[in-house]
Amino acid sequence: MQDKILVIGSSGQIGSELVAELRSNYGDSNVIASDIVASNQIIMDSGPFEILDVTDSKRLYEIVKKHEVTHIYLLAAILSANAEKKPKLSWDLNMQSLFNVLDLAKDKIIKKVFWPSSIAVFGPNTEKIKTQQYTITEPNTVYGISKLAGERWCEYYFNKHNVDVVSLRYPGLIGWKSNPGGGTTDYAVHIFHEAIKNKKYTSFLTKDTTLPMMYMSDAINATLKIMQTDSGKIKIRSSYNIAGCSFNPEELANEIQSYIPDFKISYNKDYRQKIADSWPDSLEDSLAKDHWGWQAEYNMRKLVKEMIENLHKKYNC
């Protein structure tokens, strides 16, 4: 029987690229995109789409039964910076959506679940350099608290109900196909757009704020790989560390200037600085490599080259 895949949150930064890759791999008709608002025109035109508020368990069940869904990628969430503005709404969305999907798997209505965690599960007392898989996790943001709670619930549903759920702790994700989604690491997306359009950018993080980052194609490849890996090889059912590259705004700006010499960066930190300061500088991901063969392809230099070239085309420069 052909797997049928539902992507929840297909209008977001990850979802828009993940849907395209899944449809390329599994066929357009076998990948159902869904979100509370319409996705981009390519997604809408290339395959099935459903309007879905994932906190509505009845509507979710209707869509799953209608399309005979077997696998769900749950990407809907309110991200770190936006979550601090609406903490109760963010907690309710981030947690209820996960329960609704895990319960479908518990009741054997679907077979497998992907749910993303984040570096936001770490906190100010976590070691900064090469942060380990198992370490202090004391998040001080609503987003981080919801992600840490979600990790524990994923592991609980696996141990208690044999739910086949897998997860990755995404670093900051950088891609050119969609706009930033309200995360603290989004400066590293916005800076490219501003560099090409206006030759200048004001960073809301200080020049030496180093954070773990990842090019979007690496994140998509990791997501597909862990979902396609034999379940027996997945030893961690909370969430795996995965690492791409680490850099700060000054290092990123210097690399951008090698393509756009007159680009200028300035700094005016805001409330997001405190969030960034609570996160690691870099991640240690040997368990993901050992268990299911994860390996990143993009360093900062390759990432910048891809972003500049593709955004130049996008803006017809």
N, C-alpha and C positions, 0 to 999 in steps of 0.2 A: 504494500500500500504506500502510495506517495505521501511523504510528510507534507503537511500544510502548516504554514508559518504565519503567525500574527505578530506584527511589530507595533507595539503600543508606544506612542510618542514619535511618530514618523515625521513630524514637522520640525523636530529639533536638530541640533548640530550633528549629533551622532546618527539619529534615526534616518535623516534624509540620505546619508551616504550608505548606511547599512541596508536599507531597502533596495537600493540600486544593485548592490553587490549580491544580496540574497536572490533577487530576481534573475540576475545573470547566472547564478549557480543552480537554482532550483526551478526556474521557469516563472514567467510573470504571473500566471494565474494561480500559482501555489504560494504566493507571498502576499498577504493582506496587510496593507498599511492602515494605520488608524491614529487618530489624534482628536483633540477637542476642537481643533480648527483644521481647515484644509491644508494639505501639504503643497509642496511646489508642483508646478505644472507637469514636470517630467514624471513624478510619482503618480499624480492623478491620472495621467494619460496612459501609463504603461501597465497598470494592473488594478486589482480591486482596492477600494478605499472605503473605510467606514468611519463616520463621526463617532467618537467614543470618549465619554468621561469615565475613566477607569475606576473611579470611586463608586460608580454605579454597577454593582455586581450583577444585577439582572440584565442590563444591557450588554455587559461583557459576556455573560453566559449565552445570550442570544446570538452574538456574533460568532462565538466559538462553535456553537452547534450548527449555525447556518453554513459556515465554511469548513466544518469538520476539522478544526484546528488541532494539531498535535503538539506544536512547539510554540512557545511565547517568548519573545524578547521584550522585557518590560523596561522601557527607557524613560517613561514619563516621570518627571520630578521637578521641583523648584530648586534651583541651584543655590550655591553658598551665599553669594552677595544678596540676591533677591530674597532668599529665605529669612535673612535677618530682619527684613522689613515687614514680613508677614509670618511670624513664627508659628502661630497656631494653624493657619492654613497650610503652611509648608509641612508641618508634622503630620497633619491629617492626610494630605495627598500622598506624601512619600511613604507612609506606613500602610494606609488603607489599600492603596493600589497593590502593594506587595502581598498583603493578606488575601486579597481577592484572587490573585493569580496563584499563590501557593495552595489555596483551598481547592482550586480546580485540579491541580496536580494531585493533591491528597485524595480527592474523590475519584481519581483515575479518569477524569474527563479529558485531560491533556497528558502528554508523556514527559515533557522536558521544559525547563524554565531557565532563561538567562536573565540575571538581574545585576546591574552594575553597582559596585561600591565605589569608593573614592579615597584619595589621600586625606580627605577631610576627616576620616576616622581617627587620625592621629591628632595629638594636641601639643601644648607648649612643654610638657614634660617628656615627650618622646625624643629619643636621640635623633639629631638632625641628619647626620651623614650616614649613607647606606642603611637607612631604616630597615630593620629586619621584619620578616613575616610575623613573627611572634614577639611582641614588644608592648610597651605601655601604650594604651589607647584611651586617652582622656580628652575627647573632643570638646571644644568650648563654643561651637556653633550649632544652630538648629539642624543645619544640613548634615554636619558630621555626626551629631547625636542620632539622627534618623538612620544614617548609613551604618553606624555601629550596631544599632538595634536590629537593623535589617540583616546584617551579617549573622547575628546570633539566631534570629528566627529562621534564616535559611538553613543553618546547621541543625537547628532543632527539628525542622520539618524533614530533613534528610534522615536524622537519627530516629525520630519517633514514627514517621509515616513513610519512610523510604521514598521521599520525593526527590527526583533527579533534578536538582537545581545547581547551577554553576555560576560563579561570579568572579569579577576582576576589580581590583582597586585601580581605577583609572587615574593617571596623573592629569595635569592640565592638557587638554586636547586642542590641537592646532590644525585647522583645515581651511581651505579657500572656498568651498562650495556653498557654505551657509554663513549667516551672521552670528556673532557671539550670542550666548544664551543666558547671560546673567551670572557667570561664575567669576571667582576672584582671579583665576588665571587667564581670563579673557583679554587682558591687555595684550597678550602675545598673539592674538588674532587681530584685534583692532589696530594694532600698530602697523601692520602691513597695509591695510586699507588706507590709513591716513598717510603713510609714507608715499604711496603711489598717487593718491589724489591731491594731497596738500603739502607733501615734503616736510611735514612736521607732526609731532605727536607729544602730548602731555601724559606722562605715566602717572597712574594713581598709586603705584608702588615705588619705593626708593630704588636707586640705581643698583644697589647691591643685594636686592631681595632675590635670592636663588631659590628656584622651585623645580620640581620634577615635571617634565613636559613630554609630549609624545605627538608625532605627526599622525593625522587622522587615519591614514592608510594602515599604519602599524596597529592602531587601536581596532580597526575593523578586522584586520587579519587575526589578531589575538582573539577577538570575540568569536569569529567563525571557527578558529582552530580548537578552542576549548569546547565549543558546542559539538564539534565533529569528533572529538577524542573519545575513545572507548571509556565508558563510565568507570570501569575498574581502575583506570589510571589516574582518576581525579581523587586525590587524597585529602584535599582541603575543601570543605563544603561551606565555609564562611565566605572567604574571598581571597584570591591570590594577589600578592604584589606583582606588578609588572612595571618594568623600567624602560624608558626611552632615552632621553638625554636631559641634562639639567643646565640651566643658565639663568642669568639675571637680566633685567632690562637694558643695562649698559652693554653687556656682551651681545645681546640680540641687536641693539641699535648699531653697534660697530659692524656687525656682519651685514646688516641691511645697507649700510653706507658703502660697502664694497660694490653694491649694485646701483645705489642711488646716492652719489657722493654729497649732494647738497641737502640730504635729509638731516633734520635736527630733532633732538629729543630734549624735553624738559621734564621736571618732576614736581608733582603737587599731590602728596599722599593724602588719602582719605580713609574712611572707616575700613576699607578692605585691607589696608596695611596690617591691621591687628590680626585679621584672619590669616593672611599669608604668613605672618610671623609665627603662627602656631603650627605650621606645616613643615614637613621635612624638606631638606635641600636635595636629597637623592634617595632612591629606594634600592634595596637588595632583593633580587628576584630569582635566586638560584633554584628555589623549589618549583617555580613555574617552568623553568628550563629543564629541570630534571624529570618532573612528572609528566609533562605533555609537550615538551620540545619547543617552548616559546623562545623566540629570538627577535629582537627589534632590528630594523633595517636602517632607520634614519637617525643620523646625528644632527647637531644643530646646523652645520654647514649645508648638508643635503636638504634639510627641512626648509631653510631660508631660500635656497635656490628654487625649490618646487613652488613655494608660496609666491615668490616674486614673478616667476615665469607665468604661472597660471592666472594670477591677478592682473598682470599686464594684459593678457588676452581678454580677461573678463571686462576690464575697463577700456579695452581697445586702445591701449597706449602705443 
